[in-house]
Amino acid sequence: MIKGKTALVTGSTSGIGLGIAEAFAKQGANIILNGFGDRAEIERLRVRLTESCKVNVAYDGEHMTKPDAVKASL
């Protein structure tokens, strides 16, 4: 049902948000990770999800309450 679709999951660099992103990826959804944290750790996470779930995983660190920043990053 969600295979091939793209999910932007806020707060997905750790905790519950990461769990949701992983669940979507396991079902075949491409993922845009969003959240704060160490860039190197987030990159390792992005690569791990890409390789283990065989989906496209990107990262956008923009704060979702700032629509102009989000639009500029797309």
Buried (B, 14 or more C-beta within 10 A) or exposed (E): EEEEEEBBBBBBBBEEBBEBBBEBBEBBBBBBBBBEEEEEEBEEBBEEBBEEBEBBBEBBBBEEEEEEEBEEEE
